[in-house]
Amino acid sequence: MRKAIAKFSLAVSTLAIGLSAASVVHSQQKITGGALTAADYIEIQQLVARYGYAVDTHADNGYGYADLFTPDGVFGNTTGREALAELARTTQKERGGPAYTRHFLTNVIVYPTPDGARGNQYLMAVDVSEGGKPSTIVHGGRYDDVYVKTSAGWRFKSRQYVPVKIGVPPPTAKLPPSTRR
C-alpha cells in the first residue's frame, strides 16, 4: 500500500510540474510571440556558464571566447570574431589558464523573443586569496544579453556589461511588461 501511495504521489507531483511548465511557456508565448523549449533554456544557460570559463582561461588563443558569439557578435564596443578573440587574449594577460577562476555568473534569467531570446545575469569577478593575501571582489554588475540560435547552437548576438558601484542600488533588469508590478 505504501508503495502505491508513493507512486501516486510521484505521478501527481510530476503532472503538477509539467502543468506548471506548460503554463509558463503558454504565458511567455502570449507576452513575446515566441517560445523556447526546455532544451533551449538549458543550452542558453550552458552558453552563459561557458563564458566565465572562456574569459578566465583564454582557451584556444581567445577563440574559445569569440566562438561563444555569432560571427558579427558584439561585446560592449568590440564587434566580430577576430576582435573578440583579441579582447580575450589581452584581458588579464598576467593571469589566466585552466587553474584561474575569476568570473562568477549567477541568477540567469532568459526571456523568449520573436528572434531568439534575451537574458540577464549577475556577475561578480573575484581574485581568490593567494599567498596569504585576502580575497577581493574586483568588480561586479550584470550582463544584458541577446541570444540567437545558429547552426552551431545558441550564441551571443550581443552582450552588454552594466557595472555596479558599492553603495549604489543594483540596476533594474529589463523585464517583460507582464512581470512589472
Legacy VTK file of the C-alpha trace (Angstrom):
# vtk DataFile Version 3.0
C-alpha trace
ASCII
DATASET POLYDATA
POINTS 181 float
0.000 0.000 0.000
2.795 2.425 0.883
4.480 1.779 -2.471
1.224 2.510 -4.294
0.757 5.785 -2.385
4.374 6.788 -3.094
3.936 6.043 -6.816
0.673 8.013 -6.881
2.312 10.979 -5.107
5.200 10.914 -7.550
2.801 10.834 -10.508
0.777 13.765 -9.144
3.969 15.768 -8.468
5.263 15.069 -11.974
1.952 16.122 -13.506
1.905 19.333 -11.441
5.436 20.217 -12.557
4.517 19.527 -16.179
1.407 21.694 -15.961
3.397 24.490 -14.327
5.996 24.389 -17.107
3.273 24.365 -19.764
1.621 27.351 -18.103
4.909 29.298 -18.076
5.556 28.523 -21.752
1.970 29.487 -22.659
2.219 32.802 -20.791
5.597 33.527 -22.434
4.123 32.889 -25.862
1.430 35.480 -25.155
3.985 38.012 -23.925
6.635 37.691 -26.629
5.109 35.858 -29.563
7.805 33.160 -29.271
8.557 30.108 -27.202
11.638 28.280 -26.034
11.902 24.593 -25.252
13.388 23.261 -22.043
16.444 22.291 -24.111
16.755 25.910 -25.336
16.805 27.209 -21.754
19.445 24.654 -20.779
21.598 25.406 -23.831
21.459 29.152 -23.157
22.377 28.604 -19.507
25.317 26.461 -20.660
26.377 29.256 -23.023
26.383 31.690 -20.096
28.366 29.210 -17.954
30.943 28.645 -20.712
31.504 32.414 -20.900
33.182 32.577 -17.492
35.490 29.687 -18.310
36.396 31.095 -21.728
37.201 34.570 -20.435
39.230 33.226 -17.490
41.225 30.554 -19.342
41.881 32.383 -22.656
41.214 28.988 -24.284
42.263 28.396 -27.878
44.162 31.696 -28.055
40.970 33.675 -27.360
38.824 31.860 -29.915
37.137 29.808 -27.176
35.662 33.134 -26.065
34.991 34.556 -29.541
33.188 31.385 -30.635
30.524 31.943 -27.963
29.332 34.851 -30.128
27.856 34.991 -33.618
30.460 35.938 -36.276
29.237 39.549 -36.053
28.663 39.365 -32.288
29.177 42.375 -30.044
30.551 42.739 -26.522
30.419 46.371 -25.427
32.299 48.249 -28.188
34.016 45.148 -29.589
32.492 43.587 -32.712
33.350 40.458 -34.696
35.181 37.189 -34.116
38.760 38.449 -34.576
38.267 41.499 -32.339
36.568 39.376 -29.649
39.413 36.818 -29.736
41.938 39.648 -29.384
39.972 41.055 -26.458
40.076 37.647 -24.750
43.829 37.312 -25.378
44.633 40.691 -23.869
42.382 40.740 -20.786
44.056 39.667 -17.576
47.187 38.718 -19.510
49.231 38.186 -16.379
46.719 35.686 -15.003
44.913 33.033 -16.918
44.817 29.390 -17.771
42.896 26.337 -16.642
43.549 26.863 -12.913
42.495 30.508 -12.891
38.913 31.264 -11.895
37.586 34.760 -11.519
34.188 35.293 -13.193
31.105 34.032 -11.372
27.748 34.399 -13.155
24.526 33.771 -11.242
20.765 34.235 -11.347
20.440 33.590 -15.086
17.100 34.782 -16.436
16.085 34.032 -20.034
13.142 35.515 -21.936
11.948 34.301 -25.343
11.703 36.889 -28.113
10.429 36.606 -31.678
14.050 36.474 -32.946
15.514 34.189 -30.252
15.920 35.191 -26.631
17.352 37.790 -24.320
18.588 37.463 -20.796
20.247 38.917 -17.757
22.535 37.583 -15.073
24.642 38.953 -12.269
28.436 38.926 -12.453
30.993 39.029 -9.686
34.689 38.926 -10.527
36.803 37.757 -7.592
40.533 37.474 -7.064
40.720 34.481 -4.759
43.226 34.585 -1.904
46.786 33.563 -2.748
49.901 33.571 -0.593
48.123 34.862 2.499
46.588 37.836 0.724
42.849 38.397 1.248
40.336 37.651 -1.493
38.992 40.732 -3.238
35.936 41.483 -5.326
37.394 43.104 -8.418
34.130 44.232 -9.979
30.510 43.246 -10.355
27.317 44.092 -12.122
25.116 42.378 -14.642
25.125 41.320 -18.262
22.267 42.144 -20.622
22.297 39.642 -23.487
20.669 38.947 -26.822
20.879 35.274 -27.874
20.261 33.730 -31.284
20.111 30.100 -32.306
22.627 29.275 -35.036
23.598 26.064 -36.823
26.295 25.721 -34.124
23.766 26.202 -31.277
22.819 29.235 -29.164
25.251 32.156 -29.342
25.530 35.690 -28.001
24.401 38.216 -30.604
25.273 40.960 -28.153
26.372 41.234 -24.554
26.455 44.459 -22.577
28.139 44.755 -19.174
26.417 47.080 -16.696
28.718 47.745 -13.710
27.503 48.263 -10.168
29.218 50.507 -7.648
29.272 49.909 -3.897
26.633 51.983 -2.154
24.517 52.309 -5.291
21.306 50.266 -5.537
21.537 47.462 -8.129
20.263 48.329 -11.600
16.825 47.155 -12.608
16.832 44.410 -15.229
14.665 44.910 -18.292
11.608 42.734 -17.646
8.752 41.842 -19.963
5.654 44.032 -19.421
3.647 41.275 -17.706
6.242 40.883 -14.904
6.255 44.551 -13.890
4.102 45.446 -10.954
LINES 1 182
181 0 1 2 3 4 5 6 7 8 9 10 11 12 13 14 15 16 17 18 19 20 21 22 23 24 25 26 27 28 29 30 31 32 33 34 35 36 37 38 39 40 41 42 43 44 45 46 47 48 49 50 51 52 53 54 55 56 57 58 59 60 61 62 63 64 65 66 67 68 69 70 71 72 73 74 75 76 77 78 79 80 81 82 83 84 85 86 87 88 89 90 91 92 93 94 95 96 97 98 99 100 101 102 103 104 105 106 107 108 109 110 111 112 113 114 115 116 117 118 119 120 121 122 123 124 125 126 127 128 129 130 131 132 133 134 135 136 137 138 139 140 141 142 143 144 145 146 147 148 149 150 151 152 153 154 155 156 157 158 159 160 161 162 163 164 165 166 167 168 169 170 171 172 173 174 175 176 177 178 179 180
